[in-house]
């Protein structure tokens, strides 16, 4: 498994853990504030309907290749599945949102 696949697997497992915690919370009857609920629902992936906090920005042409609406919120895993080709680092916009991704890429290439 390469570095990108390991990262996606980790994030997917974490998202499933969050979904399970939410289900457990509902079973026990714990209440959360309306504001927290609204914030939680804001970051639901339009494809898999799971919460995500994976922010990334790709160039407009790359987003169009995946065939998502311009304003769609999509998690990284669903985006990768929708792409007709593998992603390369040049597909991502050089911005603050992608800073961690570029840092991880740099670390991954230094370890080779």
N, CA, C and O atoms as a MOPAC input file, in Angstrom:
PM7 MOZYME 1SCF
protein

 N      0.85200 1    -1.17500 1     0.00000 1
 C      0.00000 1     0.00000 1     0.00000 1
 C      0.89600 1     1.23700 1     0.00000 1
 O      1.83600 1     1.31600 1     0.79100 1
 N      0.61800 1     2.19800 1    -0.87300 1
 C      1.45600 1     3.39800 1    -0.89800 1
 C      0.96300 1     4.43900 1     0.10400 1
 O     -0.06500 1     4.25200 1     0.75500 1
 N      1.69800 1     5.52000 1     0.21700 1
 C      1.42400 1     6.55500 1     1.21600 1
 C      0.02400 1     7.14200 1     1.05500 1
 O     -0.67700 1     7.33200 1     2.04900 1
 N     -0.39700 1     7.43500 1    -0.18200 1
 C     -1.72000 1     8.01900 1    -0.42300 1
 C     -2.82800 1     7.04200 1    -0.03400 1
 O     -3.81900 1     7.44000 1     0.57900 1
 N     -2.66500 1     5.77200 1    -0.38400 1
 C     -3.68100 1     4.77300 1    -0.03200 1
 C     -3.78400 1     4.60600 1     1.48000 1
 O     -4.88300 1     4.44700 1     2.01100 1
 N     -2.64100 1     4.64100 1     2.18000 1
 C     -2.65300 1     4.53900 1     3.63800 1
 C     -3.37900 1     5.73100 1     4.25100 1
 O     -4.14200 1     5.56800 1     5.20300 1
 N     -3.15000 1     6.91600 1     3.71700 1
 C     -3.80900 1     8.11200 1     4.22700 1
 C     -5.31800 1     8.03700 1     4.01800 1
 O     -6.09100 1     8.35700 1     4.92100 1
 N     -5.73000 1     7.61800 1     2.83900 1
 C     -7.16200 1     7.50100 1     2.54600 1
 C     -7.79500 1     6.44400 1     3.44300 1
 O     -8.89900 1     6.64500 1     3.94900 1
 N     -7.10800 1     5.32200 1     3.64400 1
 C     -7.63900 1     4.27000 1     4.51800 1
 C     -7.79300 1     4.78600 1     5.94700 1
 O     -8.79900 1     4.50700 1     6.59900 1
 N     -6.80800 1     5.53500 1     6.43500 1
 C     -6.87900 1     6.08200 1     7.78800 1
 C     -8.06800 1     7.02100 1     7.93500 1
 O     -8.82900 1     6.92700 1     8.89800 1
 N     -8.22500 1     7.93100 1     6.97100 1
 C     -9.30400 1     8.90300 1     7.04000 1
 C    -10.65900 1     8.20900 1     6.94000 1
 O    -11.60100 1     8.59100 1     7.63400 1
 N    -10.76500 1     7.20500 1     6.09300 1
 C    -12.02600 1     6.47100 1     5.95400 1
 C    -12.39200 1     5.77400 1     7.26100 1
 O    -13.54900 1     5.81200 1     7.67800 1
 N    -11.42300 1     5.14300 1     7.90500 1
 C    -11.67600 1     4.48800 1     9.19300 1
 C    -12.11100 1     5.52400 1    10.22500 1
 O    -13.03700 1     5.28600 1    11.00000 1
 N    -11.43900 1     6.67200 1    10.23100 1
 C    -11.78700 1     7.72700 1    11.19100 1
 C    -13.20500 1     8.22700 1    10.95300 1
 O    -13.94100 1     8.47500 1    11.90800 1
 N    -13.59400 1     8.37700 1     9.70400 1
 C    -14.95600 1     8.82900 1     9.39700 1
 C    -15.98100 1     7.80500 1     9.86300 1
 O    -17.03800 1     8.17600 1    10.37300 1
 N    -15.68400 1     6.53400 1     9.69600 1
 C    -16.60300 1     5.48800 1    10.15100 1
 C    -16.69800 1     5.49500 1    11.67900 1
 O    -17.77700 1     5.27800 1    12.23000 1
 N    -15.57800 1     5.74400 1    12.36800 1
 C    -15.59400 1     5.84200 1    13.83200 1
 C    -16.48600 1     6.99800 1    14.27900 1
 O    -17.25400 1     6.85800 1    15.23100 1
 N    -16.38700 1     8.13000 1    13.59900 1
 C    -17.21900 1     9.28000 1    13.93700 1
 C    -18.70000 1     8.96800 1    13.72800 1
 O    -19.54900 1     9.34400 1    14.53600 1
 N    -18.98700 1     8.28200 1    12.64300 1
 C    -20.37900 1     7.92100 1    12.36500 1
 C    -20.90300 1     6.96800 1    13.44700 1
 O    -22.05400 1     7.08900 1    13.86800 1
 N    -20.07000 1     6.02400 1    13.90100 1
 C    -20.47200 1     5.09700 1    14.95500 1
 C    -20.68600 1     5.84100 1    16.27500 1
 O    -21.64300 1     5.56100 1    16.99800 1
 N    -19.79800 1     6.78500 1    16.58900 1
 C    -19.96000 1     7.57400 1    17.81000 1
 C    -21.26900 1     8.35800 1    17.77400 1
 O    -21.95500 1     8.47300 1    18.79000 1
 N    -21.61100 1     8.89500 1    16.61100 1
 C    -22.86200 1     9.63300 1    16.46900 1
 C    -24.05300 1     8.69900 1    16.68800 1
 O    -25.01900 1     9.07500 1    17.35200 1
 N    -23.99100 1     7.49300 1    16.14000 1
 C    -25.07300 1     6.52000 1    16.34000 1
 C    -25.18300 1     6.13200 1    17.81600 1
 O    -26.28800 1     6.02300 1    18.34700 1
 N    -24.04500 1     5.92400 1    18.47600 1
 C    -24.04700 1     5.59800 1    19.90400 1
 C    -24.62300 1     6.74100 1    20.72500 1
 O    -25.37600 1     6.51900 1    21.67300 1
 N    -24.26300 1     7.96300 1    20.35500 1
 C    -24.78600 1     9.12800 1    21.06400 1
 C    -26.29600 1     9.18900 1    20.96200 1
 O    -26.98100 1     9.49900 1    21.93700 1
 N    -26.80800 1     8.89600 1    19.79200 1
 C    -28.26600 1     8.92000 1    19.60300 1
 C    -28.95300 1     7.82000 1    20.40200 1
 O    -30.04300 1     8.03100 1    20.93400 1
 N    -28.32600 1     6.64500 1    20.49400 1
 C    -28.90500 1     5.54200 1    21.26800 1
 C    -29.02200 1     5.87900 1    22.74600 1
 O    -30.00200 1     5.52000 1    23.39900 1
 N    -28.00300 1     6.57900 1    23.27300 1
 C    -28.00400 1     6.90700 1    24.70000 1
 C    -28.85000 1     8.12800 1    25.00300 1
 O    -29.07300 1     8.44800 1    26.17100 1
 N    -29.31900 1     8.80400 1    23.99000 1
 C    -30.18700 1     9.95800 1    24.20300 1
 C    -29.46200 1    11.23500 1    24.55100 1
 O    -30.08400 1    12.20000 1    24.99400 1
 N    -28.14900 1    11.25800 1    24.35700 1
 C    -27.41700 1    12.49000 1    24.62800 1
 C    -27.85600 1    13.56600 1    23.64800 1
 O    -28.13100 1    13.29600 1    22.47800 1
 N    -27.91500 1    14.77000 1    24.14600 1
 C    -28.34700 1    15.87900 1    23.31000 1
 C    -27.14800 1    16.75300 1    22.96800 1
 O    -26.20800 1    16.89400 1    23.75100 1
 N    -27.20900 1    17.32300 1    21.79800 1
 C    -26.18000 1    18.28900 1    21.41500 1
 C    -26.87700 1    19.56900 1    20.98200 1
 O    -28.05800 1    19.55300 1    20.63500 1
 N    -26.16600 1    20.64500 1    21.00300 1
 C    -26.77500 1    21.93100 1    20.67200 1
 C    -27.17500 1    21.98400 1    19.19700 1
 O    -26.61100 1    21.28500 1    18.35500 1
 N    -28.16500 1    22.83000 1    18.91000 1
 C    -28.63100 1    22.98300 1    17.52800 1
 C    -27.51000 1    23.52800 1    16.64400 1
 O    -27.38900 1    23.15200 1    15.47900 1
 N    -26.68900 1    24.42300 1    17.21200 1
 C    -25.58400 1    24.98700 1    16.43200 1
 C    -24.58600 1    23.90800 1    16.04600 1
 O    -24.11800 1    23.88000 1    14.90800 1
 N    -24.25300 1    23.02100 1    16.97200 1
 C    -23.30900 1    21.94200 1    16.67100 1
 C    -23.89500 1    21.01300 1    15.61400 1
 O    -23.17500 1    20.54200 1    14.73300 1
 N    -25.18200 1    20.75000 1    15.69500 1
 C    -25.84000 1    19.90000 1    14.69600 1
 C    -25.76000 1    20.54100 1    13.31700 1
 O    -25.46100 1    19.86400 1    12.33400 1
 N    -26.02300 1    21.82300 1    13.24000 1
 C    -25.94700 1    22.51300 1    11.94200 1
 C    -24.53000 1    22.45400 1    11.39000 1
 O    -24.33800 1    22.21000 1    10.19900 1
 N    -23.53700 1    22.67600 1    12.24700 1
 C    -22.14700 1    22.62200 1    11.78800 1
 C    -21.78000 1    21.22200 1    11.31900 1
 O    -21.06900 1    21.06600 1    10.32600 1
 N    -22.25900 1    20.20700 1    12.02400 1
 C    -21.98500 1    18.82200 1    11.67500 1
 C    -22.55900 1    18.50100 1    10.29800 1
 O    -21.90800 1    17.85200 1     9.48000 1
 N    -23.78200 1    18.96100 1    10.05300 1
 C    -24.44200 1    18.66800 1     8.78200 1
 C    -23.85100 1    19.46000 1     7.62800 1
 O    -23.98900 1    19.06100 1     6.47200 1
 N    -23.19100 1    20.58300 1     7.92600 1
 C    -22.58700 1    21.39500 1     6.87500 1
 C    -21.49000 1    20.65700 1     6.13700 1
 O    -21.25900 1    20.90300 1     4.95300 1
 N    -20.82000 1    19.76200 1     6.82200 1
 C    -19.66800 1    19.08400 1     6.24500 1
 C    -19.94800 1    17.62300 1     5.93400 1
 O    -19.09500 1    16.76000 1     6.14100 1
 N    -21.13300 1    17.35300 1     5.44200 1
 C    -21.48300 1    16.01000 1     5.00800 1
 C    -21.12900 1    15.88100 1     3.52800 1
 O    -21.43300 1    16.76200 1     2.72300 1
 N    -20.49300 1    14.79000 1     3.19200 1
 C    -20.15600 1    14.52900 1     1.79600 1
 C    -21.44900 1    14.29300 1     1.01100 1
 O    -22.32100 1    13.54900 1     1.45900 1
 N    -21.56800 1    14.91700 1    -0.14100 1
 C    -22.77000 1    14.74500 1    -0.96300 1
 C    -22.87400 1    13.34900 1    -1.56900 1
 O    -23.95900 1    12.92800 1    -1.97100 1
 N    -21.77400 1    12.64200 1    -1.63600 1
 C    -21.77000 1    11.29700 1    -2.21900 1
 C    -22.07600 1    10.21600 1    -1.17800 1
 O    -23.05200 1     9.47800 1    -1.31400 1
 N    -21.24300 1    10.12500 1    -0.14400 1
 C    -21.36100 1     9.02200 1     0.82500 1
 C    -22.17400 1     9.38800 1     2.06500 1
 O    -22.47600 1     8.52300 1     2.88700 1
 N    -22.52600 1    10.65800 1     2.20100 1
 C    -23.31400 1    11.15200 1     3.32500 1
 C    -22.63200 1    10.97500 1     4.68400 1
 O    -23.30800 1    10.92100 1     5.71200 1
 N    -21.31400 1    10.88600 1     4.69600 1
 C    -20.56100 1    10.80300 1     5.94500 1
 C    -19.94600 1    12.16300 1     6.25100 1
 O    -19.62800 1    12.92200 1     5.33500 1
 N    -19.77800 1    12.47300 1     7.52900 1
 C    -19.14000 1    13.74800 1     7.86400 1
 C    -17.65800 1    13.71900 1     7.49200 1
 O    -17.01400 1    12.67200 1     7.53800 1
 N    -17.14400 1    14.85700 1     7.13200 1
 C    -15.72000 1    14.90900 1     6.79800 1
 C    -15.15300 1    16.27000 1     7.15200 1
 O    -15.87300 1    17.26600 1     7.21300 1
 N    -13.88100 1    16.29200 1     7.37800 1
 C    -13.17600 1    17.54000 1     7.63500 1
 C    -11.95000 1    17.60800 1     6.72600 1
 O    -10.96300 1    18.27400 1     7.04100 1
 N    -12.02600 1    16.92800 1     5.62800 1
 C    -10.90300 1    16.87700 1     4.69300 1
 C    -11.06100 1    17.99200 1     3.67400 1
 O    -11.75000 1    17.83800 1     2.66500 1
 N    -10.43000 1    19.09100 1     3.94500 1
 C    -10.51500 1    20.21000 1     3.01900 1
 C     -9.38600 1    20.09700 1     1.99600 1
 O     -8.23000 1    19.85900 1     2.34600 1
 N     -9.73700 1    20.26900 1     0.76000 1
 C     -8.73400 1    20.26900 1    -0.30500 1
 C     -9.27000 1    21.10400 1    -1.45500 1
 O    -10.48200 1    21.25500 1    -1.60700 1
 N     -8.38700 1    21.63500 1    -2.24700 1
 C     -8.79200 1    22.42300 1    -3.40700 1
 C     -8.00200 1    21.94700 1    -4.61300 1
 O     -6.77500 1    21.85300 1    -4.57900 1
 N     -8.72500 1    21.65200 1    -5.66900 1
 C     -8.09300 1    21.25700 1    -6.92200 1
 C     -8.41700 1    22.31600 1    -7.96900 1
 O     -9.33300 1    23.11900 1    -7.79300 1
 N     -7.66500 1    22.30600 1    -9.04600 1
 C     -7.92900 1    23.24000 1   -10.13800 1
 C     -9.29600 1    22.93000 1   -10.74800 1
 O     -9.76500 1    21.79300 1   -10.70400 1
 N     -9.91900 1    23.94700 1   -11.31100 1
 C    -11.27900 1    23.82100 1   -11.85700 1
 C    -11.38700 1    22.72200 1   -12.91400 1
 O    -12.39600 1    22.02000 1   -12.98000 1
 N    -10.35600 1    22.57400 1   -13.73500 1
 C    -10.39800 1    21.53700 1   -14.77800 1
 C    -10.41400 1    20.14200 1   -14.16300 1
 O    -11.06500 1    19.23300 1   -14.68000 1
 N     -9.70200 1    19.98100 1   -13.06800 1
 C     -9.64400 1    18.68100 1   -12.39000 1
 C    -10.99600 1    18.38100 1   -11.74200 1
 O    -11.47700 1    17.24900 1   -11.79400 1
 N    -11.60800 1    19.40400 1   -11.13100 1
 C    -12.93300 1    19.22700 1   -10.52100 1
 C    -13.94600 1    18.83600 1   -11.59100 1
 O    -14.80400 1    17.98600 1   -11.35500 1
 N    -13.85100 1    19.44900 1   -12.75700 1
 C    -14.76700 1    19.13800 1   -13.85900 1
 C    -14.58400 1    17.69600 1   -14.33700 1
 O    -15.55400 1    17.06100 1   -14.75000 1
 N    -13.36000 1    17.17300 1   -14.28800 1
 C    -13.12200 1    15.78000 1   -14.68100 1
 C    -13.89600 1    14.80000 1   -13.79800 1
 O    -14.34900 1    13.75600 1   -14.26600 1
 N    -14.04200 1    15.14500 1   -12.52200 1
 C    -14.74500 1    14.26600 1   -11.58600 1
 C    -16.26400 1    14.38300 1   -11.72600 1
 O    -17.00500 1    13.57600 1   -11.16400 1
 N    -16.72400 1    15.38300 1   -12.47400 1
 C    -18.14700 1    15.58500 1   -12.78200 1
 C    -18.99600 1    15.88000 1   -11.55100 1
 O    -20.10000 1    15.35500 1   -11.40600 1
 N    -18.46900 1    16.73000 1   -10.66400 1
 C    -19.24400 1    17.20400 1    -9.52100 1
 C    -19.70100 1    18.62600 1    -9.80900 1
 O    -19.06100 1    19.35500 1   -10.56700 1
 N    -20.81500 1    19.01000 1    -9.19800 1
 C    -21.29100 1    20.38800 1    -9.31400 1
 C    -20.23600 1    21.31200 1    -8.71400 1
 O    -19.52300 1    20.91600 1    -7.79200 1
 N    -20.12900 1    22.52700 1    -9.22200 1
 C    -19.08400 1    23.44500 1    -8.71100 1
 C    -19.14600 1    23.68200 1    -7.20500 1
 O    -18.10200 1    23.84800 1    -6.57300 1
 N    -20.33400 1    23.70100 1    -6.61600 1
 C    -20.46000 1    23.99400 1    -5.18500 1
 C    -20.61600 1    22.73900 1    -4.32800 1
 O    -20.91500 1    22.84400 1    -3.13900 1
 N    -20.42300 1    21.57800 1    -4.89800 1
 C    -20.60800 1    20.32800 1    -4.15100 1
 C    -19.54600 1    20.16700 1    -3.06900 1
 O    -18.38900 1    20.54300 1    -3.26000 1
 N    -19.94800 1    19.60800 1    -1.93800 1
 C    -19.00800 1    19.24600 1    -0.87200 1
 C    -18.75800 1    17.75300 1    -0.97900 1
 O    -19.67200 1    16.94700 1    -0.80300 1
 N    -17.54500 1    17.39500 1    -1.26400 1
 C    -17.21100 1    15.99100 1    -1.47500 1
 C    -15.96600 1    15.64400 1    -0.67400 1
 O    -14.99700 1    16.40300 1    -0.66800 1
 N    -15.98700 1    14.50500 1    -0.00100 1
 C    -14.80000 1    14.08200 1     0.74500 1
 C    -13.72600 1    13.61200 1    -0.23900 1
 O    -13.99800 1    13.34000 1    -1.40800 1
 N    -12.52200 1    13.53000 1     0.26700 1
 C    -11.39400 1    13.17300 1    -0.58700 1
 C    -11.55000 1    11.76900 1    -1.16100 1
 O    -11.23100 1    11.53500 1    -2.32700 1
 N    -12.04100 1    10.82800 1    -0.34400 1
 C    -12.20200 1     9.44400 1    -0.81400 1
 C    -13.17000 1     9.36500 1    -1.99100 1
 O    -12.88700 1     8.69500 1    -2.98400 1
 N    -14.30700 1    10.04400 1    -1.88300 1
 C    -15.28400 1    10.02600 1    -2.98000 1
 C    -14.73900 1    10.74400 1    -4.21000 1
 O    -15.00900 1    10.34400 1    -5.34300 1
 N    -13.97700 1    11.79900 1    -3.98000 1
 C    -13.38000 1    12.52200 1    -5.10500 1
 C    -12.41200 1    11.63300 1    -5.86800 1
 O    -12.43200 1    11.59100 1    -7.09800 1
 N    -11.56700 1    10.92300 1    -5.13400 1
 C    -10.59200 1    10.03500 1    -5.76700 1
 C    -11.30700 1     8.94700 1    -6.56800 1
 O    -10.89100 1     8.62000 1    -7.67900 1
 N    -12.38600 1     8.38500 1    -6.00500 1
 C    -13.14700 1     7.34400 1    -6.72200 1
 C    -13.78800 1     7.87600 1    -7.99100 1
 O    -13.91700 1     7.14600 1    -8.97300 1
 N    -14.19600 1     9.15200 1    -7.98300 1
 C    -14.88000 1     9.72900 1    -9.14500 1
 C    -13.91400 1    10.14100 1   -10.25300 1
 O    -14.32500 1    10.33100 1   -11.39800 1
 N    -12.64800 1    10.27700 1    -9.92100 1
 C    -11.67700 1    10.70800 1   -10.92500 1
 C    -11.41600 1     9.60100 1   -11.93900 1
 O    -11.24700 1     8.44000 1   -11.56500 1
 N    -11.38400 1     9.96100 1   -13.23100 1
 C    -11.10800 1     8.95300 1   -14.25400 1
 C     -9.62200 1     8.60000 1   -14.37100 1
 O     -9.25400 1     7.68900 1   -15.11300 1
 N     -8.78600 1     9.31300 1   -13.64900 1
 C     -7.34000 1     9.06400 1   -13.68600 1
 C     -6.77300 1     9.29300 1   -12.28800 1
 O     -7.42600 1     9.92100 1   -11.45400 1
 N     -5.58000 1     8.79700 1   -12.02400 1
 C     -4.95800 1     9.04300 1   -10.71800 1
 C     -4.62900 1    10.52900 1   -10.52800 1
 O     -4.28800 1    11.22300 1   -11.48500 1
 N     -4.73400 1    10.99800 1    -9.30300 1
 C     -4.37700 1    12.38200 1    -8.99600 1
 C     -2.86200 1    12.54000 1    -8.92100 1
 O     -2.14800 1    11.62600 1    -8.50900 1
 N     -2.39800 1    13.68900 1    -9.31800 1
 C     -0.98500 1    14.04000 1    -9.17400 1
 C     -0.93300 1    15.34500 1    -8.37300 1
 O     -1.93000 1    16.06400 1    -8.29600 1
 N      0.19800 1    15.64700 1    -7.79000 1
 C      0.32100 1    16.80700 1    -6.91400 1
 C      0.00600 1    18.11400 1    -7.65000 1
 O     -0.45000 1    19.07300 1    -7.02700 1
 N      0.24100 1    18.16500 1    -8.95100 1
 C     -0.03700 1    19.36900 1    -9.73600 1
 C     -1.53100 1    19.64500 1    -9.88100 1
 O     -1.91500 1    20.74600 1   -10.27500 1
 N     -2.38600 1    18.65900 1    -9.56800 1
 C     -3.83700 1    18.85000 1    -9.63900 1
 C     -4.34700 1    19.76400 1    -8.52700 1
 O     -5.43500 1    20.32600 1    -8.64700 1
 N     -3.58400 1    19.92000 1    -7.45300 1
 C     -4.01700 1    20.69000 1    -6.29600 1
 C     -3.55800 1    22.13500 1    -6.40400 1
 O     -2.44000 1    22.41700 1    -6.83500 1
 N     -4.43700 1    23.04500 1    -6.00600 1
 C     -4.10200 1    24.47200 1    -6.03300 1
 C     -3.07300 1    24.78700 1    -4.96000 1
 O     -3.14100 1    24.24200 1    -3.85800 1
 N     -2.12100 1    25.66200 1    -5.26800 1
 C     -1.14900 1    26.07000 1    -4.24800 1
 C     -1.78700 1    27.10100 1    -3.31200 1
 O     -1.69700 1    28.30600 1    -3.54900 1
 N     -2.42500 1    26.62000 1    -2.26100 1
 C     -3.12000 1    27.50800 1    -1.33200 1
 C     -2.97300 1    26.97200 1     0.09400 1
 O     -2.48200 1    25.86300 1     0.30500 1
 N     -3.40100 1    27.77100 1     1.05600 1
 C     -3.27000 1    27.40800 1     2.45600 1
 C     -4.05000 1    26.14000 1     2.79400 1
 O     -3.61800 1    25.35100 1     3.63400 1
 N     -5.18300 1    25.94300 1     2.15100 1
 C     -6.00400 1    24.75400 1     2.38700 1
 C     -5.21900 1    23.48100 1     2.10300 1
 O     -5.38200 1    22.48600 1     2.80800 1
 N     -4.38500 1    23.50100 1     1.09900 1
 C     -3.62400 1    22.31400 1     0.70400 1
 C     -2.23700 1    22.24100 1     1.34200 1
 O     -1.44500 1    21.36500 1     0.99500 1
 N     -1.94100 1    23.13800 1     2.25700 1
 C     -0.59600 1    23.18700 1     2.83300 1
 C     -0.18900 1    21.85100 1     3.46200 1
 O      0.93300 1    21.38600 1     3.26200 1
 N     -1.09800 1    21.23800 1     4.21900 1
 C     -0.77000 1    19.96500 1     4.86200 1
 C     -0.55600 1    18.86400 1     3.81800 1
 O      0.31900 1    18.01300 1     3.98000 1
 N     -1.34300 1    18.88500 1     2.76600 1
 C     -1.19600 1    17.89700 1     1.70100 1
 C      0.17300 1    18.03000 1     1.03000 1
 O      0.84400 1    17.02800 1     0.78000 1
 N      0.58200 1    19.26100 1     0.74000 1
 C      1.89500 1    19.47900 1     0.12400 1
 C      3.01800 1    19.06600 1     1.06900 1
 O      4.03000 1    18.51600 1     0.63500 1
 N      2.83700 1    19.33100 1     2.35500 1
 C      3.84300 1    18.93400 1     3.34100 1
 C      3.96300 1    17.40700 1     3.38000 1
 O      5.06900 1    16.86700 1     3.38500 1
 N      2.82400 1    16.71800 1     3.40800 1
 C      2.84200 1    15.24800 1     3.42100 1
 C      3.48000 1    14.70800 1     2.14900 1
 O      4.22400 1    13.72900 1     2.19700 1
 N      3.19800 1    15.33300 1     1.01900 1
 C      3.79700 1    14.91000 1    -0.25500 1
 C      5.32000 1    15.05800 1    -0.20200 1
 O      6.05900 1    14.17400 1    -0.63500 1
 N      5.76800 1    16.18700 1     0.33300 1
 C      7.20700 1    16.42700 1     0.45200 1
 C      7.86700 1    15.37300 1     1.34500 1
 O      8.92600 1    14.84100 1     1.01300 1
 N      7.23300 1    15.07900 1     2.47500 1
 C      7.77200 1    14.05500 1     3.36300 1
 C      7.81400 1    12.70200 1     2.67100 1
 O      8.78500 1    11.96000 1     2.81700 1
 N      6.77200 1    12.37700 1     1.92000 1
 C      6.71100 1    11.09700 1     1.22300 1
 C      7.77500 1    10.94500 1     0.16200 1
 O      8.32100 1     9.85900 1    -0.03000 1
 N      8.07600 1    12.05700 1    -0.54200 1
 C      9.09900 1    11.97900 1    -1.58300 1
 C     10.51000 1    11.98300 1    -1.00400 1
 O     11.43700 1    11.46300 1    -1.62400 1
 N     10.67600 1    12.56800 1     0.18000 1
 C     11.99300 1    12.57300 1     0.81400 1
 C     12.36600 1    11.19200 1     1.34600 1
 O     13.55100 1    10.87000 1     1.43900 1
 N     11.38100 1    10.37400 1     1.69300 1
 C     11.63900 1     9.06000 1     2.27000 1
 C     11.93300 1     8.00100 1     1.21800 1
 O     12.22000 1     6.85600 1     1.56700 1
 N     11.87000 1     8.34900 1    -0.03400 1
 C     12.10100 1     7.34800 1    -1.08400 1
 C     13.55500 1     7.16800 1    -1.34700 1
 O     13.93300 1     6.36400 1    -2.19900 1

